[in-house]
Structures are given as C-alpha cells and as structure tokens.
C-alpha cells in the first residue's frame, strides 16, 4: 500500500468515524441531556453541518485522487461509484434537504402543522441519507478503498 493510499484510508476513516460519532453518539446524547429541545437541535444541526462540510472536502479529495490515479479506469471500479454516491448524498443533504429544513424552521414549526409534518418527513429523508452514506463508508473501510492484489502500474494505466 502506497503512502497516498494510506492517507486516503485515513481520510475516509476520519470522515466515516466522525459521522458515526456525531450522528449516533453526540446528537442522541444532546437530546437526552438537554431539556431544551431547540437548543439540542441547534447544536446537533451545527455538528451535522460541520460533518457535511467535512464530507464535501474529503469526498472530493478521494474522488479526485481516485480519478487522478486511474483516469477513465476509475469508472470500472465499484469503489469509485460508491465514493461518488456518498459524495452525491452529502451534496443532496447539504444543498437541498438542509436548506429546505432551515426554511421550514423559519416559518415556525407548530406541532401538527403542515410545516411540522414536512419537517419531520425531511428529517427522516436526511437521516436515511446520512445512514446510507455512513454504511457505504464503513463498507469501503472494511473491504478497502483500493482493490487488494491488483497493484496498478503506469504501463497498466497507459493502455486506456
């Protein structure tokens, strides 16, 4: 394994580990300990926003690195497509779902209102995207970000 591959594995592990730590440890603890649900939600939202930014940065770096090394051969690797899916889920969450949820919050969420119902639905969608991203990241950590036993050499890449 090259130094770059080790660094990529480290980046992926940091991203996925941070997602798990925030999403499944820190955020639930906030809601358990704090009496003020709005404060817990605001703090959790800020942490999820930071994790989203981390995902955008790390996802982009991993995709660029993968593509830079393999060129068009990257598109033949299922790992590349998993990374692309993870990155796409983060983009969707950060730039579509989260802004929509913030807009609903600004309108005021009165229990039982249409806005509150939409917010709940979007929260469920957001949670599903988050879990999916985290599970795919764990899959890449377990199976490896790069194929084992297939060391690509410059002459292999130049064929394409």
PyMOL commands that place a pseudoatom at each C-alpha (Angstrom):
pseudoatom trace, name=CA, resn=UNK, resi=1, chain=A, elem=C, hetatm=0, pos=[0.000, 0.000, 0.000]
pseudoatom trace, name=CA, resn=UNK, resi=2, chain=A, elem=C, hetatm=0, pos=[1.414, 3.379, -1.015]
pseudoatom trace, name=CA, resn=UNK, resi=3, chain=A, elem=C, hetatm=0, pos=[1.626, 6.396, 1.277]
pseudoatom trace, name=CA, resn=UNK, resi=4, chain=A, elem=C, hetatm=0, pos=[-1.128, 8.088, -0.740]
pseudoatom trace, name=CA, resn=UNK, resi=5, chain=A, elem=C, hetatm=0, pos=[-3.396, 5.063, -0.293]
pseudoatom trace, name=CA, resn=UNK, resi=6, chain=A, elem=C, hetatm=0, pos=[-2.700, 5.097, 3.462]
pseudoatom trace, name=CA, resn=UNK, resi=7, chain=A, elem=C, hetatm=0, pos=[-3.564, 8.785, 3.579]
pseudoatom trace, name=CA, resn=UNK, resi=8, chain=A, elem=C, hetatm=0, pos=[-6.774, 8.152, 1.601]
pseudoatom trace, name=CA, resn=UNK, resi=9, chain=A, elem=C, hetatm=0, pos=[-7.715, 5.385, 4.042]
pseudoatom trace, name=CA, resn=UNK, resi=10, chain=A, elem=C, hetatm=0, pos=[-7.048, 7.748, 6.933]
pseudoatom trace, name=CA, resn=UNK, resi=11, chain=A, elem=C, hetatm=0, pos=[-9.237, 10.465, 5.390]
pseudoatom trace, name=CA, resn=UNK, resi=12, chain=A, elem=C, hetatm=0, pos=[-12.064, 8.007, 4.744]
pseudoatom trace, name=CA, resn=UNK, resi=13, chain=A, elem=C, hetatm=0, pos=[-11.806, 6.629, 8.288]
pseudoatom trace, name=CA, resn=UNK, resi=14, chain=A, elem=C, hetatm=0, pos=[-11.871, 10.118, 9.792]
pseudoatom trace, name=CA, resn=UNK, resi=15, chain=A, elem=C, hetatm=0, pos=[-14.935, 11.070, 7.741]
pseudoatom trace, name=CA, resn=UNK, resi=16, chain=A, elem=C, hetatm=0, pos=[-16.878, 7.897, 8.475]
pseudoatom trace, name=CA, resn=UNK, resi=17, chain=A, elem=C, hetatm=0, pos=[-15.818, 7.811, 12.128]
pseudoatom trace, name=CA, resn=UNK, resi=18, chain=A, elem=C, hetatm=0, pos=[-16.799, 11.442, 12.634]
pseudoatom trace, name=CA, resn=UNK, resi=19, chain=A, elem=C, hetatm=0, pos=[-20.183, 10.730, 11.032]
pseudoatom trace, name=CA, resn=UNK, resi=20, chain=A, elem=C, hetatm=0, pos=[-20.770, 7.809, 13.383]
pseudoatom trace, name=CA, resn=UNK, resi=21, chain=A, elem=C, hetatm=0, pos=[-19.571, 9.741, 16.423]
pseudoatom trace, name=CA, resn=UNK, resi=22, chain=A, elem=C, hetatm=0, pos=[-21.735, 12.783, 15.752]
pseudoatom trace, name=CA, resn=UNK, resi=23, chain=A, elem=C, hetatm=0, pos=[-24.798, 11.035, 14.372]
pseudoatom trace, name=CA, resn=UNK, resi=24, chain=A, elem=C, hetatm=0, pos=[-25.062, 8.090, 16.691]
pseudoatom trace, name=CA, resn=UNK, resi=25, chain=A, elem=C, hetatm=0, pos=[-23.350, 9.243, 19.886]
pseudoatom trace, name=CA, resn=UNK, resi=26, chain=A, elem=C, hetatm=0, pos=[-23.145, 13.044, 20.263]
pseudoatom trace, name=CA, resn=UNK, resi=27, chain=A, elem=C, hetatm=0, pos=[-26.519, 14.065, 18.811]
pseudoatom trace, name=CA, resn=UNK, resi=28, chain=A, elem=C, hetatm=0, pos=[-28.579, 11.498, 20.760]
pseudoatom trace, name=CA, resn=UNK, resi=29, chain=A, elem=C, hetatm=0, pos=[-26.743, 12.477, 23.963]
pseudoatom trace, name=CA, resn=UNK, resi=30, chain=A, elem=C, hetatm=0, pos=[-27.614, 16.142, 23.362]
pseudoatom trace, name=CA, resn=UNK, resi=31, chain=A, elem=C, hetatm=0, pos=[-31.306, 15.315, 23.109]
pseudoatom trace, name=CA, resn=UNK, resi=32, chain=A, elem=C, hetatm=0, pos=[-31.112, 13.072, 26.175]
pseudoatom trace, name=CA, resn=UNK, resi=33, chain=A, elem=C, hetatm=0, pos=[-29.267, 15.519, 28.427]
pseudoatom trace, name=CA, resn=UNK, resi=34, chain=A, elem=C, hetatm=0, pos=[-30.577, 18.937, 27.384]
pseudoatom trace, name=CA, resn=UNK, resi=35, chain=A, elem=C, hetatm=0, pos=[-34.086, 19.869, 28.477]
pseudoatom trace, name=CA, resn=UNK, resi=36, chain=A, elem=C, hetatm=0, pos=[-34.331, 22.483, 25.743]
pseudoatom trace, name=CA, resn=UNK, resi=37, chain=A, elem=C, hetatm=0, pos=[-35.010, 20.529, 22.530]
pseudoatom trace, name=CA, resn=UNK, resi=38, chain=A, elem=C, hetatm=0, pos=[-34.490, 23.651, 20.407]
pseudoatom trace, name=CA, resn=UNK, resi=39, chain=A, elem=C, hetatm=0, pos=[-31.003, 24.095, 21.858]
pseudoatom trace, name=CA, resn=UNK, resi=40, chain=A, elem=C, hetatm=0, pos=[-30.221, 20.398, 21.377]
pseudoatom trace, name=CA, resn=UNK, resi=41, chain=A, elem=C, hetatm=0, pos=[-31.464, 20.631, 17.792]
pseudoatom trace, name=CA, resn=UNK, resi=42, chain=A, elem=C, hetatm=0, pos=[-29.418, 23.758, 17.115]
pseudoatom trace, name=CA, resn=UNK, resi=43, chain=A, elem=C, hetatm=0, pos=[-26.253, 22.162, 18.491]
pseudoatom trace, name=CA, resn=UNK, resi=44, chain=A, elem=C, hetatm=0, pos=[-26.844, 18.909, 16.628]
pseudoatom trace, name=CA, resn=UNK, resi=45, chain=A, elem=C, hetatm=0, pos=[-27.603, 20.854, 13.445]
pseudoatom trace, name=CA, resn=UNK, resi=46, chain=A, elem=C, hetatm=0, pos=[-24.319, 22.719, 13.740]
pseudoatom trace, name=CA, resn=UNK, resi=47, chain=A, elem=C, hetatm=0, pos=[-22.408, 19.470, 14.202]
pseudoatom trace, name=CA, resn=UNK, resi=48, chain=A, elem=C, hetatm=0, pos=[-24.169, 17.891, 11.209]
pseudoatom trace, name=CA, resn=UNK, resi=49, chain=A, elem=C, hetatm=0, pos=[-23.336, 20.955, 9.146]
pseudoatom trace, name=CA, resn=UNK, resi=50, chain=A, elem=C, hetatm=0, pos=[-19.649, 20.582, 10.017]
pseudoatom trace, name=CA, resn=UNK, resi=51, chain=A, elem=C, hetatm=0, pos=[-19.766, 16.873, 9.176]
pseudoatom trace, name=CA, resn=UNK, resi=52, chain=A, elem=C, hetatm=0, pos=[-21.362, 17.809, 5.849]
pseudoatom trace, name=CA, resn=UNK, resi=53, chain=A, elem=C, hetatm=0, pos=[-18.525, 20.197, 5.075]
pseudoatom trace, name=CA, resn=UNK, resi=54, chain=A, elem=C, hetatm=0, pos=[-16.020, 17.520, 6.066]
pseudoatom trace, name=CA, resn=UNK, resi=55, chain=A, elem=C, hetatm=0, pos=[-17.819, 15.088, 3.743]
pseudoatom trace, name=CA, resn=UNK, resi=56, chain=A, elem=C, hetatm=0, pos=[-17.686, 17.539, 0.856]
pseudoatom trace, name=CA, resn=UNK, resi=57, chain=A, elem=C, hetatm=0, pos=[-13.963, 18.121, 1.304]
pseudoatom trace, name=CA, resn=UNK, resi=58, chain=A, elem=C, hetatm=0, pos=[-12.929, 14.521, 1.944]
pseudoatom trace, name=CA, resn=UNK, resi=59, chain=A, elem=C, hetatm=0, pos=[-15.292, 13.110, -0.674]
pseudoatom trace, name=CA, resn=UNK, resi=60, chain=A, elem=C, hetatm=0, pos=[-13.974, 15.471, -3.324]
pseudoatom trace, name=CA, resn=UNK, resi=61, chain=A, elem=C, hetatm=0, pos=[-10.342, 14.753, -2.391]
pseudoatom trace, name=CA, resn=UNK, resi=62, chain=A, elem=C, hetatm=0, pos=[-10.899, 10.987, -2.533]
pseudoatom trace, name=CA, resn=UNK, resi=63, chain=A, elem=C, hetatm=0, pos=[-12.729, 11.170, -5.851]
pseudoatom trace, name=CA, resn=UNK, resi=64, chain=A, elem=C, hetatm=0, pos=[-10.075, 13.389, -7.414]
pseudoatom trace, name=CA, resn=UNK, resi=65, chain=A, elem=C, hetatm=0, pos=[-7.298, 11.170, -6.124]
pseudoatom trace, name=CA, resn=UNK, resi=66, chain=A, elem=C, hetatm=0, pos=[-9.015, 8.043, -7.397]
pseudoatom trace, name=CA, resn=UNK, resi=67, chain=A, elem=C, hetatm=0, pos=[-9.651, 9.595, -10.796]
pseudoatom trace, name=CA, resn=UNK, resi=68, chain=A, elem=C, hetatm=0, pos=[-6.169, 11.133, -10.991]
pseudoatom trace, name=CA, resn=UNK, resi=69, chain=A, elem=C, hetatm=0, pos=[-4.543, 7.733, -10.422]
pseudoatom trace, name=CA, resn=UNK, resi=70, chain=A, elem=C, hetatm=0, pos=[-6.830, 5.626, -12.580]
pseudoatom trace, name=CA, resn=UNK, resi=71, chain=A, elem=C, hetatm=0, pos=[-8.141, 8.098, -15.151]
pseudoatom trace, name=CA, resn=UNK, resi=72, chain=A, elem=C, hetatm=0, pos=[-11.080, 6.535, -17.009]
pseudoatom trace, name=CA, resn=UNK, resi=73, chain=A, elem=C, hetatm=0, pos=[-10.324, 3.154, -15.439]
pseudoatom trace, name=CA, resn=UNK, resi=74, chain=A, elem=C, hetatm=0, pos=[-11.769, 4.588, -12.227]
pseudoatom trace, name=CA, resn=UNK, resi=75, chain=A, elem=C, hetatm=0, pos=[-15.220, 4.203, -13.736]
pseudoatom trace, name=CA, resn=UNK, resi=76, chain=A, elem=C, hetatm=0, pos=[-14.700, 0.449, -13.880]
pseudoatom trace, name=CA, resn=UNK, resi=77, chain=A, elem=C, hetatm=0, pos=[-14.195, 0.258, -10.111]
pseudoatom trace, name=CA, resn=UNK, resi=78, chain=A, elem=C, hetatm=0, pos=[-17.266, -0.204, -7.923]
pseudoatom trace, name=CA, resn=UNK, resi=79, chain=A, elem=C, hetatm=0, pos=[-15.379, 1.578, -5.128]
pseudoatom trace, name=CA, resn=UNK, resi=80, chain=A, elem=C, hetatm=0, pos=[-15.245, 4.731, -7.239]
pseudoatom trace, name=CA, resn=UNK, resi=81, chain=A, elem=C, hetatm=0, pos=[-19.022, 4.566, -7.741]
pseudoatom trace, name=CA, resn=UNK, resi=82, chain=A, elem=C, hetatm=0, pos=[-19.600, 4.089, -4.003]
pseudoatom trace, name=CA, resn=UNK, resi=83, chain=A, elem=C, hetatm=0, pos=[-17.463, 7.171, -3.302]
pseudoatom trace, name=CA, resn=UNK, resi=84, chain=A, elem=C, hetatm=0, pos=[-19.366, 9.114, -5.943]
pseudoatom trace, name=CA, resn=UNK, resi=85, chain=A, elem=C, hetatm=0, pos=[-22.669, 8.029, -4.411]
pseudoatom trace, name=CA, resn=UNK, resi=86, chain=A, elem=C, hetatm=0, pos=[-21.509, 9.059, -0.932]
pseudoatom trace, name=CA, resn=UNK, resi=87, chain=A, elem=C, hetatm=0, pos=[-20.394, 12.442, -2.258]
pseudoatom trace, name=CA, resn=UNK, resi=88, chain=A, elem=C, hetatm=0, pos=[-23.718, 12.885, -4.077]
pseudoatom trace, name=CA, resn=UNK, resi=89, chain=A, elem=C, hetatm=0, pos=[-25.672, 12.073, -0.924]
pseudoatom trace, name=CA, resn=UNK, resi=90, chain=A, elem=C, hetatm=0, pos=[-23.702, 14.684, 1.014]
pseudoatom trace, name=CA, resn=UNK, resi=91, chain=A, elem=C, hetatm=0, pos=[-24.316, 17.275, -1.723]
pseudoatom trace, name=CA, resn=UNK, resi=92, chain=A, elem=C, hetatm=0, pos=[-28.037, 16.487, -1.714]
pseudoatom trace, name=CA, resn=UNK, resi=93, chain=A, elem=C, hetatm=0, pos=[-28.207, 16.775, 2.041]
pseudoatom trace, name=CA, resn=UNK, resi=94, chain=A, elem=C, hetatm=0, pos=[-26.142, 19.969, 2.279]
pseudoatom trace, name=CA, resn=UNK, resi=95, chain=A, elem=C, hetatm=0, pos=[-27.615, 21.886, -0.629]
pseudoatom trace, name=CA, resn=UNK, resi=96, chain=A, elem=C, hetatm=0, pos=[-31.175, 20.589, -0.955]
pseudoatom trace, name=CA, resn=UNK, resi=97, chain=A, elem=C, hetatm=0, pos=[-32.506, 18.998, 2.236]
pseudoatom trace, name=CA, resn=UNK, resi=98, chain=A, elem=C, hetatm=0, pos=[-30.828, 21.091, 4.931]
pseudoatom trace, name=CA, resn=UNK, resi=99, chain=A, elem=C, hetatm=0, pos=[-31.736, 24.461, 3.351]
pseudoatom trace, name=CA, resn=UNK, resi=100, chain=A, elem=C, hetatm=0, pos=[-35.344, 23.294, 2.935]
pseudoatom trace, name=CA, resn=UNK, resi=101, chain=A, elem=C, hetatm=0, pos=[-35.472, 22.199, 6.580]
pseudoatom trace, name=CA, resn=UNK, resi=102, chain=A, elem=C, hetatm=0, pos=[-33.997, 25.546, 7.676]
pseudoatom trace, name=CA, resn=UNK, resi=103, chain=A, elem=C, hetatm=0, pos=[-36.661, 27.353, 5.626]
pseudoatom trace, name=CA, resn=UNK, resi=104, chain=A, elem=C, hetatm=0, pos=[-39.394, 25.311, 7.300]
pseudoatom trace, name=CA, resn=UNK, resi=105, chain=A, elem=C, hetatm=0, pos=[-37.961, 26.157, 10.733]
pseudoatom trace, name=CA, resn=UNK, resi=106, chain=A, elem=C, hetatm=0, pos=[-38.012, 29.874, 9.885]
pseudoatom trace, name=CA, resn=UNK, resi=107, chain=A, elem=C, hetatm=0, pos=[-41.721, 29.610, 9.074]
pseudoatom trace, name=CA, resn=UNK, resi=108, chain=A, elem=C, hetatm=0, pos=[-42.278, 28.325, 12.577]
pseudoatom trace, name=CA, resn=UNK, resi=109, chain=A, elem=C, hetatm=0, pos=[-42.961, 24.743, 13.424]
pseudoatom trace, name=CA, resn=UNK, resi=110, chain=A, elem=C, hetatm=0, pos=[-46.228, 24.410, 15.279]
pseudoatom trace, name=CA, resn=UNK, resi=111, chain=A, elem=C, hetatm=0, pos=[-46.948, 20.860, 16.358]
pseudoatom trace, name=CA, resn=UNK, resi=112, chain=A, elem=C, hetatm=0, pos=[-49.367, 19.217, 13.944]
pseudoatom trace, name=CA, resn=UNK, resi=113, chain=A, elem=C, hetatm=0, pos=[-48.942, 21.891, 11.250]
pseudoatom trace, name=CA, resn=UNK, resi=114, chain=A, elem=C, hetatm=0, pos=[-48.157, 21.072, 7.620]
pseudoatom trace, name=CA, resn=UNK, resi=115, chain=A, elem=C, hetatm=0, pos=[-44.718, 22.647, 8.066]
pseudoatom trace, name=CA, resn=UNK, resi=116, chain=A, elem=C, hetatm=0, pos=[-44.019, 20.433, 11.086]
pseudoatom trace, name=CA, resn=UNK, resi=117, chain=A, elem=C, hetatm=0, pos=[-45.126, 17.362, 9.128]
pseudoatom trace, name=CA, resn=UNK, resi=118, chain=A, elem=C, hetatm=0, pos=[-42.925, 18.328, 6.169]
pseudoatom trace, name=CA, resn=UNK, resi=119, chain=A, elem=C, hetatm=0, pos=[-40.039, 18.982, 8.527]
pseudoatom trace, name=CA, resn=UNK, resi=120, chain=A, elem=C, hetatm=0, pos=[-40.487, 15.543, 10.093]
pseudoatom trace, name=CA, resn=UNK, resi=121, chain=A, elem=C, hetatm=0, pos=[-40.576, 13.919, 6.670]
pseudoatom trace, name=CA, resn=UNK, resi=122, chain=A, elem=C, hetatm=0, pos=[-37.447, 15.782, 5.522]
pseudoatom trace, name=CA, resn=UNK, resi=123, chain=A, elem=C, hetatm=0, pos=[-35.715, 14.908, 8.790]
pseudoatom trace, name=CA, resn=UNK, resi=124, chain=A, elem=C, hetatm=0, pos=[-36.417, 11.251, 8.013]
pseudoatom trace, name=CA, resn=UNK, resi=125, chain=A, elem=C, hetatm=0, pos=[-35.048, 11.630, 4.486]
pseudoatom trace, name=CA, resn=UNK, resi=126, chain=A, elem=C, hetatm=0, pos=[-31.969, 13.396, 5.843]
pseudoatom trace, name=CA, resn=UNK, resi=127, chain=A, elem=C, hetatm=0, pos=[-31.413, 10.663, 8.440]
pseudoatom trace, name=CA, resn=UNK, resi=128, chain=A, elem=C, hetatm=0, pos=[-31.716, 7.983, 5.760]
pseudoatom trace, name=CA, resn=UNK, resi=129, chain=A, elem=C, hetatm=0, pos=[-29.172, 9.722, 3.503]
pseudoatom trace, name=CA, resn=UNK, resi=130, chain=A, elem=C, hetatm=0, pos=[-26.827, 10.116, 6.479]
pseudoatom trace, name=CA, resn=UNK, resi=131, chain=A, elem=C, hetatm=0, pos=[-27.130, 6.452, 7.472]
pseudoatom trace, name=CA, resn=UNK, resi=132, chain=A, elem=C, hetatm=0, pos=[-26.665, 5.310, 3.863]
pseudoatom trace, name=CA, resn=UNK, resi=133, chain=A, elem=C, hetatm=0, pos=[-23.544, 7.443, 3.471]
pseudoatom trace, name=CA, resn=UNK, resi=134, chain=A, elem=C, hetatm=0, pos=[-22.153, 6.125, 6.745]
pseudoatom trace, name=CA, resn=UNK, resi=135, chain=A, elem=C, hetatm=0, pos=[-22.850, 2.479, 5.877]
pseudoatom trace, name=CA, resn=UNK, resi=136, chain=A, elem=C, hetatm=0, pos=[-21.266, 2.786, 2.440]
pseudoatom trace, name=CA, resn=UNK, resi=137, chain=A, elem=C, hetatm=0, pos=[-18.240, 4.426, 4.057]
pseudoatom trace, name=CA, resn=UNK, resi=138, chain=A, elem=C, hetatm=0, pos=[-17.973, 1.545, 6.518]
pseudoatom trace, name=CA, resn=UNK, resi=139, chain=A, elem=C, hetatm=0, pos=[-18.178, -0.884, 3.603]
pseudoatom trace, name=CA, resn=UNK, resi=140, chain=A, elem=C, hetatm=0, pos=[-15.256, 0.880, 1.927]
pseudoatom trace, name=CA, resn=UNK, resi=141, chain=A, elem=C, hetatm=0, pos=[-13.265, 0.779, 5.157]
pseudoatom trace, name=CA, resn=UNK, resi=142, chain=A, elem=C, hetatm=0, pos=[-13.937, -2.947, 5.656]
pseudoatom trace, name=CA, resn=UNK, resi=143, chain=A, elem=C, hetatm=0, pos=[-13.330, -4.024, 2.051]
pseudoatom trace, name=CA, resn=UNK, resi=144, chain=A, elem=C, hetatm=0, pos=[-10.646, -1.453, 1.350]
pseudoatom trace, name=CA, resn=UNK, resi=145, chain=A, elem=C, hetatm=0, pos=[-10.722, 1.734, -0.639]
pseudoatom trace, name=CA, resn=UNK, resi=146, chain=A, elem=C, hetatm=0, pos=[-8.479, 0.139, -3.254]
pseudoatom trace, name=CA, resn=UNK, resi=147, chain=A, elem=C, hetatm=0, pos=[-8.574, -3.371, -4.701]
pseudoatom trace, name=CA, resn=UNK, resi=148, chain=A, elem=C, hetatm=0, pos=[-6.131, -5.691, -2.979]
pseudoatom trace, name=CA, resn=UNK, resi=149, chain=A, elem=C, hetatm=0, pos=[-3.707, -7.708, -5.009]
pseudoatom trace, name=CA, resn=UNK, resi=150, chain=A, elem=C, hetatm=0, pos=[-4.162, -5.542, -8.077]
pseudoatom trace, name=CA, resn=UNK, resi=151, chain=A, elem=C, hetatm=0, pos=[-1.305, -3.090, -7.956]
pseudoatom trace, name=CA, resn=UNK, resi=152, chain=A, elem=C, hetatm=0, pos=[-1.711, -0.731, -10.875]
pseudoatom trace, name=CA, resn=UNK, resi=153, chain=A, elem=C, hetatm=0, pos=[1.422, 0.243, -12.678]
pseudoatom trace, name=CA, resn=UNK, resi=154, chain=A, elem=C, hetatm=0, pos=[1.962, 3.127, -15.080]
pseudoatom trace, name=CA, resn=UNK, resi=155, chain=A, elem=C, hetatm=0, pos=[2.033, 0.740, -18.062]
pseudoatom trace, name=CA, resn=UNK, resi=156, chain=A, elem=C, hetatm=0, pos=[-1.376, -0.693, -16.999]
pseudoatom trace, name=CA, resn=UNK, resi=157, chain=A, elem=C, hetatm=0, pos=[-2.918, 2.755, -16.893]
pseudoatom trace, name=CA, resn=UNK, resi=158, chain=A, elem=C, hetatm=0, pos=[-1.379, 3.868, -20.171]
pseudoatom trace, name=CA, resn=UNK, resi=159, chain=A, elem=C, hetatm=0, pos=[-3.300, 1.136, -22.003]
pseudoatom trace, name=CA, resn=UNK, resi=160, chain=A, elem=C, hetatm=0, pos=[-6.506, 3.113, -21.574]
for i in range(1, 160): cmd.bond("trace and resi %d" % i, "trace and resi %d" % (i + 1))
show_as sticks, trace
zoom trace
